[in-house]
């Protein structure tokens, strides 16, 4: 039990911290300027040429190691049985990472209009992939006088554009397919076309920024163990259900194609659903181990599956998982989805198809040009689908005389779209429902939770290692000012530390803040020269903060400073919470061992999440814990309920709301501290 002396010391220490911060704020107001931050110690040390790239380079090294492991595993796949085992491992993993899918409920399909064009007709379709979760689509059907039903069909999936199914390249490929005897069903993705979910007045909140919209869905979904891909995959499964339900479609002759984000969706559904008899992903298949992560950046939420590179699932696997079914990769020479990596994935997949005796069913098409659904890709896709779905190997040409269908002609419902339909639900509504169910479950689970069980659960969810397995921090550089030095906590992971520990001190406060070791809060504590104080830049904060990416779909105003680097960690099955909590524990242990002090942890800002996790799993490292501004500590649950809103990605843990939330973690830390 915590004796009275310890309890008194804790509250005295906490009170001193609060008074010091209040005093510093008063002085700051008088000065009108914050304390100057000294020149970067990491650059001066020569340890890092680009401190702002430290976290990215650390993660890329982990990705490189994962690539070697993936290649080793791939080379063991020699026989048809090997292929089956390899594919099933990845398919099962993929489904686990998507999170639980939903029960199939009535589609309630309805036709809201028909268009007649020269050579084809179009039915405007609305169906419910979940109750009141509406999907809008356009079914292009061949001229019945020329081609008799039932028809082979292709599900056409759209990339990132505000027009969705109405964008020119998508309606063009659908018309081309229908003129040549294929039924083509193009659907609006979430937050595109008629499926915009959020508005500021009459303006879509993410106007012309569907990538940001998809990441907004993903930010809340991650906390629940889902992603934007979860919703997209389910929409595709139900779209296939719709096609098979129709009597004018041949149910076992269905293909899937799409470009860019539609290529992503194609890759996913062709790997997961055996009903896809032919596939043609365009401008997507490359490799997550190479240029996409090392030169570019991870793409949107749905294009990053949690832990997939640590597990060993790359783009080539999306093709291998469907072997021996026909698959065509379409790539472009100047695409940022690197064409060289597309060819590499093709070669890996082709070797498997060759071992299965069907090399002709794996192919690649490269066009000159840049990213986009070019005419060459559209023509190649339709030829591929006719070959494998209709048994016709013909040259296909898209003619200028082919009639276009304007986006407004394809509109299935009134403005502004499905959100105006009675009882319409959004991804945010669906996530809120799950969050509420999980909150009830957590309350019941934690009633009988022992401290040991709770700590094991937190470690399992975050990946934070037991203290004995965390590498010991090593002092690798001193600034020469007796106040700043650098610790290395993992290979090439360097943390600048600011310290003032008078000789003979036995109690020291360790202050952490997402604004770094020279934040206002840290400066306030260091103004007391007789007090033992330490502050630290945990990785990705202070000097190692990544460069801001204002132009990316990981917009910092919505997802925090390091959205794209967050997804590098996400692909590795890591979280910033795990990495920073381990950093904090390594620093605390170093201070205890090298200075002989009891460490009193003080945290503010986003560092409060880190401090709570570190104190929960290794309470022995801290004599006391002070969480500043407790009243403003917002739960993950509330962020899901209020979505779409700002959610700092680096402050999240995949699936965490299945197990605990920050308010519960705060109570747990207080209980553990009280028992000490």
N, C-alpha and C positions, 0 to 999 in steps of 0.2 A: 504493500500500500504506500501511497505517497504520503510521507510524514509532513507535519506542519511546517517544519523548517524549509523543506523543499518547496512546498506550496507557497510560502511567503516569498521565497527567493524568486520563484517564477513570476508572480504577480508584480513584484518590485521591478524585475527586469523588463517585463512587458510594459509597465507604466513608464519606466525610463525611456524605452524606445519611442513610445507615443509622444512623450513630452519633447524628446529631442527632435522628432519630425515636425511637431507643431512649432517649436522654436525656429527651426530651419526655414519653414515656410514663411514665418513672420519676417525673418531676415531677408529671405529671397524677395518678398514683396517690397522691402525697403530698397534693396539693391536694384531691382528691376531687370536683372539678368541672371542667368544660371551660371554656375561655376564652369570654368573652361575645362574642356577635356584635353589631356595632354596628347602629344603626337602618338600615333599608334605604336604600341610596343611590339606587336607581332611583325610589322614590316621592318622596324628597326632591328629586330632580332635576327632577321634573315631566315627565320623558320618558314615563313610563308611570303611569297611574292604577292599573292592576291588573297588576303584574309577573307574577303567577301565570298570567295569560292571554296573556302575550306570544307564546309559541310557538303557541298555538291561533290567535291573531289573525293571526300571520304566515302560517300555513298556510291559513286561511280566505281571505286575500287571494289566495293562489295558486289556491285553488278558484274564486274569483270570476273570475279571469282565464281559468281553464279553461272556465267556463260561457260566457263570451263566445266563446271559440274553438269550443266545441261548437255554439252557435247559428249561428255563421258557416258551419260545415261542414254543418249540417242544412239550411240554406237553399239549398244547392247541389243537393239531392236533388229532382229534378223529374219524371223519367221512370221508367218501369219498369226500364230499364237502370241508371239511377242508384241506384234502390232496391236492386237486386241487388248492385251493387258495394259500396254502403254497408253492407249487411247482411253480406256475405261478409267485409269488412274486420273488422268487429266480432266475427263468429263465429270467425274465425281467431285474432284477438287473445285472445278469451276462452279458447279451447282452449290457447293458448300459456301463459296465465297460470295455468291449472289444473295445468299440468305434464303429463308423459306419463301417459296412462291405461293401463289394463292390457289384456292380451289376453283375449278372451272365452273362458272355460273352461266346462265343463259346469255347468249350474245345479243339478243334482241336486235337483230340486224334490220335496217330499213333503207329503202331506196328513196332518196329525196328528189331525184330528178334524172333526166336522160338527155344526152346530147347525140345528135346524128352528124357524123362527119363523113367525108368521102373516103371509103375504105374501112371504116370502123365506127363503132358507136361507144358511148361512155355512159356508164351508170354511176351516179353519185351515191356513195354508201356511207352510212354511219352504223357502227356496232359498239357494244360495250365490252371491253376486255375485262373489266370488273364492273360491279354494279354502279351505274351512273358515271363511270369513267369512260368517256366517249372517245372513239377513234374515228377520224374522218378519212375517207379514201375515195379513189376513183378507179373503177374497174373498166379498162379498155377491152372491148370484145371485138373479135374479127367480124367481118361482113358475113352474115349467115348464108348468103347466096353463094359465096365463094368457098367458105370453110364451114362444114357442118359440125355442130357441137356433138359431144362434149370436147372441150379444148384442153391441151396442156396449158399450164399457167405459170406465171412468174410473179413472185412478190417483189416489188421494186421499192427499195429503201432509200430515203433521201439523206443527203449530207446537210451540213449546217448552212441554212439560208432561211431568211424570214418568211419566204413564200411557200416553203414546204413542197407539197406535191405539185403546186402550180408553177414552179421554176421551169424555165424553158427546157433545160437539158433532160429533166425527168419526164415531162409530158412528151418530149420528142422521142425518147427511147420507148415509151409506152405505145405511142402511135406506130412506131416502126415495127414493134413486136406484133401488134394487133393486125396491121396490114399483111403481115406474113404468117398469120394463123395462130398466134399465141394470145391467150388472155393475159393481160398485164394489170396487176393490182398495185397501185401506188398509194401509200398511206402517209399521213402527216406524222412526223415525230412529235414528241412532247415539246412544247414551247416553240413550235413552228407552224406555219400555215394557219389552220383554224383551231389549233390547240394551244394558243397562247393562254397562260394561266394567270398572269398577274398584270395589272394595269395601274398606271398613275393617271387618274381621270380616264380619258379615252385613248391614252397612248400606252402601248406595251412597255412595261417597266424595263425590259431588256431589249428595246428596239434595235434590230440589226446586230444583236449580240447574243445569239443563241448559245454560244459557248459559255458565256457567263451564266446564262439561264440554266444550262445543264449542270454547271458547277454549283449553282445555288441549290438545286435539287440534291446534288451529291453531298454537299456539306452537312445537311441535316440527316440524310440517309446513312452516312458513314457511322454516325453515333448509334444507329439502330442495327448495324450489320448489313445494310443494304448499300446500293449505289444507284446512280441513274441507270446503269445497265440493267439492273433488276427489273425496272419498269419497262425498259425497251425490249428486253428478251420476252417478257410476258406478253406485251403487245404483239410481238412477232408470232409467238406460239398461237395466240388467239386469231391472228390474221390467217395463219395456215388452217386453223379450225374452220374459219369462215369459208375459205376456198374449198375445203373438202366437203363442206355442207352443201355447196351449190351443185345442182344436178347437171349444169352445163360445163363443169370442170372435171377433168379426169383426176381422181383423188390421189393416184400414185404417180402422177407426172407433174410434179410441182418443183420449180426452181426458185432461187433467190439471187438477186443482184442488187448492187448499189454502189455509190461512189462516196469517198471521203468518210464522213460520219456514217453514211449509208453502207460504205464498205466495211466499217467496223461492225455494224449490226449484221451484215451478211456473214462476216467471219464468225461471229458468235453463234448465230442460229444454225449455220451450216455444220458447225462443230457439235452442237448440242442436240439437234433434232434430226433424226434419221429420215423424216419425211422429205427433207430437201434432197431431191434426186440429182440436181445440177446446181452449181454455184459459180458466181463470177464477181468476187469482190474487186472493186476498182479503187486505185489511189489510196490504199491503206496498208495492205500486207507489206511489211518490211521486216524489222527486227527491233525489239525493245532492248536488246543487248548492245546495239551499235549506234548508228548516227542519231536515231530519234531521241535517245537519252544523253549521248555524249556531246553532240553538236547542237541539236535542237533542244526541245524540252518535252516532258510528258504532256500528252494532249488532255482532253477534257475528262471529267469525272468518269464517264462511262467507258473510257478507253484505257483505264487503269484498274486492273483487278487486284484486290488486296493480296499481297504476298506471292504473286504469280511468278516472279523471277526467283525468289527464294525456293519456291516449290519446284520450278523448272517447267514453265509453260510459256513458250514464245510464239510468235506469229506463225512459224512453220507448223507448229502443233495444231493450229486451227484447221490446216489442210490435212495433216496426218490423222487427226481424230475422225475424219469422215472417209478415209480411204476404205474401199476402192471407188467411192462415188466420184463422178466427174467434177473437176474443179479447175477453173481458169483464173489465174491472177492477172489483173490488168494494172500496169504501172506506167509511169511517165518519166522520161529522161530527166526532167528538171524539177521533179516533185520533191517537196520536203519530206514526204514519205519515201525515203531514199530508194532509187531504182536498183542500185547495186545490192542493197540489203534485200530487196524483193527477189532478185535473182538468187541470192544465197538461200533464202527461205524456199524458193522454188526447187533448188537443187536438193535440199534436205528432204523435201516432200517427194520429189520425183524418184529419189532412191528407194523410198518406201513403196511407192506405187510400182516401181520396176520389180522389186522383190515380190510383190503380190501378183505380178504378171500382167499388169494393166498400165503400162507407161503412157499409153495414148489418152488416158483419162486425167492426166495432170498436165496442164499447159500454162504458158505465160505469153502475154501480149504486151510489148513495150511500144509506146507511141512517142514521137518527138513532141516536145512541149512541156507545159507546166501542169500543176495540180488542177484537176477538174474532169468532168465527165465529157471528154472529147468525143467527136464524131467517130473516131477510130475505136474508142472503147464501146460506144453504143452499138456500132455495127458488129464488133467482135462478140459482144455479149449476146446479141440476138442470134448470131450464127451458132454460137456455142449451145444456146438453149434449144434451138431447132434440131441440132445434131443429136443431142442426148435425150430430149423430151419428145420429139416428133419423128426421129429417125430420118431427118432430112439434112443433108450436108450441102448447103447452097451458099453462093456468094450473096451477101446482103449489102445493099446500098441505100443510104438515107438520101432521098431526093428532096430538092428544094420545094417541089410541088406538094410535098406531104403537108396536110393541113395542120396548123398549130391549134392548140387549145389554150386560151388565156387563163390565167389564175382565177379570175373572177368567174369564168364559165364553170370552173371545177368546184366552186364553193358549194358545200353541202348544206350549210345552215346559215342563218342570218348573222350579221355582225353583232358583236365582235368575234363570235365563234362558239365553240362548244361550251365555254364558260357561262354562256347565257341560257343554256338549256335547263329546264326544271330539274332541280336537285343535283346539278352537275357537281362532280367532285374533282379535286386536283391531287397531284402527288403529295402536296403538303397536307391535305386533309387525310390521306391514307397513312402518311407517316405519323400524323398526330394521333390517329386511332391506335396505332401500334405502340407509340410512346406511352399512352395512357394505360394500356394493358400491361406493359412492362413495369410501369411504376407500381401497380398493384402487386405484381409478382415479386418485385424487389422488397417491398415492405414485408411481405410474408416470409421471404427467404431470410432476411436479415434479423428477424425476431429471434431465431435460434442459432445465429452465426457465432461461432467461437472466434477469438482473435486469430488463432492459427489458421482456421479455415478462410477467414477474410483475407489475410495476407497472401495465402496461396492463390486465392481467386484473383486478387489484384495483380499478382505477378503473372498469372496465366493469361489474363486479358491484355496486359500491357507489354509483356515480354521482359519486364525488369528482372534482372538476375539476382539471386541471393547475394548478399554482401561479399561472401567469401569468393564468389566467382567474378566479381567486378575487378578489373585490373587496378592496381594501386597507382595513384597519381605520382608522377615524377617531376621534380623541378628542373626545367631545362633552360631557363634564361632569367637573368636578373637585369632590371633596367638601370641599376646603379643609383637609384634615388632612394633606396631602402624602403620603398613603399609599393612598387609594382614589380611583379615577376610573372612567369608563365609556367603553368603546369601542363603536362601531357597526360591525358587520362586514357586515351586509346591511341593506337598508332596513327600519327599525323592528325590528332585531334588536340588542339592547343587552346587552353583557357587562360586569358589574362586575369590576374588576381591583384587586387589592391588590398593592402594590409596595414594595420596599425595595432600591434600587440606589444604594449609596454612590458619590460622585463618584470618577471614575477607574477604576471597576470594569470589567473586560473579560470576566468570566465570570459568568453568572447562571443560577440554576436556575428553571425554570418548572414549578410543581407543579400537577397537576390531580387532582381527586378528585370522585367523584359527590356527596360531601357538601358541596361548595362551597369557596369560597376561605377560609373560616374554620373548616375542618375541623380535627380534632386533628392530622392530619399536617401541614397548612399551618402551624398555630400553632407546632408544634415547630420548623419551619425558621425562622420569623420571630423566634424567641427569640434568635437569633444576630444582633445588630444590625450586626455588621461584615460579614455575608454578604449577597450580592446574591440576593434571592429575589422571585419573582413568583407569585401564585396567581390563578386566574380562575374565575368562575362561567360555565362553558359553558352554552349555551342549555338551559333545562329543569332546571338544577341551581341550588343556592343560592337566590338571591332570585327566580329565575324558575321555580322548581319549581311544577308545577301542583297545584291543590287535590286532595286525596285523594278518591277516589270509592268509599267502602266499600260502597255499596249496589248498585253496578253489576256487570254480569257480567265486567267487566274488573277483578276483585278484586285489589287491590294485593298481598295476601298470596300470590297466585299469579303475577301478571304484572308486578309493579313499580308504581311510582307513577303513571305516565302512560299506562296501557293504552289509554284511549279516544283521547287525543291522538296516540298512536302510529299508530292506524288512519287519522287524518286524513292524516298523512304517507304512510302506506302507499297510500292512495287516490291520492295525488299522485305515486306512484312514487318516493318518497323514503324514506330511513332516517334515524334519529337518528344513526347512526354516520357517515353522510355529512355531515350538517349540523354535528355537533360536531367532526368531524375538520377540516372547512374552517374552523370557528371557531378551532380550535387553531393551524392553520397561519397564519391571519391575525394572531393574537396574536403568534406567534413572529416573524413577519416584521416586525411593528410594533416589537417590542422590539429586534430587530437594527438596524432602520433608525433608530429614534429615540434609542436609548441606546448604540448601537455595541457591543453585547455579543454574545458567543457564547452561545447558548441551550442549556442542558443540561436535557433533559426528564425529569421524574420523575412517575410516575403510579401511582395506587393505586385500588382498588375497580373499579367499572365503567369508570372512565376509562382503565384499562389497555387495553381494547379500542380506545378512541379513539386513544390514544397510539400503539399499534402500527400502526394504519392511517395516521395522519399521518406517522409516521417511515418507513413503507414506501414511500409514494408520493412523499414530498418529503424525503429524507434530508438534503438540503443545508440545511434549516432548523435542524438540531440538531447541536450539537457532540458530544453523547452522549445516550444514552437509558437510563434506569433504570426497569425494571418492578418495582415493589415486590411482595414476596411471590409470586415466580414460581411457587412450588410450589402455590399455591392457585388459579392461573389455570386455570379449568375450560374444557375445550374445548367447542365446540358439539356435536361428535360425542357426547361423553359425556352431554350433556343430552338428546339424542334417545334414547340407549340407556337412560337412567334414567327416562324419561317414564312416567307423568305426574309432574312435579315442578315446582318453581318455575323459571320461565324469564322473566327480565326482558325484556319485549318490546322496549324501546328499545335493548337490547344485541344485537339480532338484525339480520340482513340477509337479504332474501328470496333463497332459492336458493343461499346462500353455500357450502354443503357440496358443491355441484357443482364448486367451484373450489379452495377452501382452507379451513383451519381455524386457530384461534388459536395452537396450538402450532407449526404450520408458519410462521405469520406472525411469531412470536417468533424462530424460527431465522433467518428471512429478514432481519429487522431487525438481528439480531446480525451476520450475514454482511456486510450492507451497511455497518454501522458499522465493522466490522473493515477493510474495503477502503478506507475514507476516508483 
